[in-house]
Amino acid sequence: MASNRKGNSVARIKTGSFERRLSLTKAGLFAGTRVASHMATNWFGGKENREARHRAMMSSQAQMLVEELGRLKGSVVKIGQVMALYGEHFLPEEVTEALHTLEDQTTSLEWSAIERVLKDELGADRLAELDVDPEPIGAASLGQVHRARRKSDGLELVLKVQYPGVDEAVDSDLNSVAHLLKIARLVSFGPEFRDWLEEVRAMMHREVDYRLEAETTEKFRLMLGQDPRFVVPRVLQEYCTAHVIASTFECGHSVSSPAVRELSLERRSALGQAALELFFRELFVWGEIQTDPNFGNYRIRIAGETGTDSDHDQIVLLDFGAVQSYSPQFLDPVIQMIRASYEGDLNDVVDGGIRLNFMSRDWPSEVLDKFGSVCMSVLEPLSPNQQEWPDYAVNSKGEYRWKQSDLPSRVARQAARSAISRYFKVPPKEFVFLNRKLIGVYTFIAVLNAEFNGEPLLKEYLYGDPGVPEA
């Protein structure tokens, strides 16, 4: 959750479906009229001028609609954020760029409204056991977080409180946003877009299902309980309801904080390796993956600081609302592509892509090979062929420099220069979320400015029996 600005609060979040639909429909109709007018008049001038005017119009339209989403707040904001993160395959570039400007809902709900929610959910007697700080330590589009202290023993905890009515508004809000995009002529409704929209719907329902999140948090805490590199808050079930999650307060620094930057290269690299191994464990062992790459979901606890009780620097994992389970039918071809990339087997990489249904056997062989090569290049930091790394991506010890490698940009340029875009199919919705997770892990490691080779770790998970480090 984003940190809240003190004093920036509202009395209530508007979640009435009628008023929200009416507002979005008006905005969409106005935008659609503007598009129709533009299409009717944009016949004059050269092709480049027409294309430039069209891009400018689309950008203006998208920004206007994003401003309307921001005013409505609640789940609409979260839907916009999800579309910004995962919609590049389905939405025009101008729309995703505008959605990226839709900052997290940092306007908090006034304490009087939150207190009413807590009394309704916990009951007056249970709430009286806690001393709750009225000032939130974090606020987002779906709820906000307050620190608290249990009076009986002084235990510090946090209460994640969902805004009233948000869970009931998910379906109507998503339908309204989709309708807005349609009538504003910003997206074409094909089967792939509808499938993706339903996946967004399922994700949103998971995000507002606080009982499920509490269960998932405890599940991950137990799975990581013997690994001293990670901290997962302990859920306090006696203070949990359908709209409130209570867990122990876990201190830590943001990933990009000066305190983390000042750690030695060895310690920063150890944290990067831990983040990469957590992803491998999710993918290869558990089949359950935290798909939200937001850095606000992580903290770094530095060994030796006041209040720490570990000899390890640790990654604190804070949010499990976006955990997704993947079936073997999906994961098997994904792992096939990873293993084939590691082994340099281009044909098997292509076969995995075809099994995932975003490559087709009737494509020209040179396009299939290029697509496979792009997929293989994504795993550059994990490759055994270190002699193929760019000079600037390797330090004096032969270790991979994740930040300096500029890998995501290089892969994007490689794909753009090829003929892939003319053949590329929309990938399965599961792959979109998994790909975003991988990018998030790479970025996390790059922000740590870590330098290490991922190949031994990947090899262990591909062919070995990875264990859990001992405390």
Number of C-alpha atoms within 10 A of each C-alpha: 23 20 18 20 15 11 10 11 15 12 12 14 20 17 23 14 17 10 12 21 18 12 17 23 19 14 20 26 18 15 24 20 14 17 20 12 11 15 12 9 9 13 10 8 9 9 10 9 12 15 13 12 14 16 15 13 16 24 18 16 24 24 20 15 23 21 14 17 25 20 14 18 24 26 31 27 25 24 24 25 20 17 20 20 18 18 21 16 17 20 18 17 17 19 25 25 17 21 26 16 15 19 15 20 23 20 22 29 21 17 17 12 15 23 15 14 18 21 14 11 18 18 13 12 9 13 17 13 13 19 14 18 15 15 17 23 18 20 24 24 26 26 24 26 26 20 22 21 18 15 12 8 7 11 12 16 22 23 23 23 25 24 26 21 17 22 22 15 18 23 16 18 26 21 14 21 21 20 19 24 25 16 20 24 20 21 17 14 15 9 9 16 19 14 13 22 20 14 15 19 18 14 19 22 17 19 20 23 18 23 18 16 21 24 14 19 23 20 14 16 19 13 13 16 15 13 17 17 23 21 22 24 20 17 22 16 14 10 19 20 17 16 22 25 22 24 25 18 19 19 13 18 16 16 21 15 13 10 13 22 14 10 14 11 15 12 17 22 22 21 23 26 19 18 19 19 18 16 19 20 18 16 19 15 12 13 15 18 21 18 20 21 19 13 16 16 17 20 22 22 26 23 14 12 11 7 12 16 10 15 12 18 22 22 23 21 19 18 21 25 23 19 20 19 14 16 11 11 10 14 17 15 19 20 17 19 25 23 19 20 26 22 15 16 16 21 15 19 29 27 20 22 23 15 18 21 14 16 23 17 13 7 13 10 10 12 18 26 17 18 25 24 20 18 20 24 18 19 16 22 22 21 23 18 13 16 10 9 15 10 12 11 18 20 13 6 8 15 16 25 22 25 18 15 19 13 18 14 10 14 17 12 11 16 17 11 9 14 14 20 12 8 15 16 14 17 16 15 18 17 16 18 19 19 13 16 19 17 14 17 20 19 17 24 26 19 18 23 19 25 26 23 22 20 17 12 16 21 16 13 17 17 9 10 9 17 10 13 9 8 10
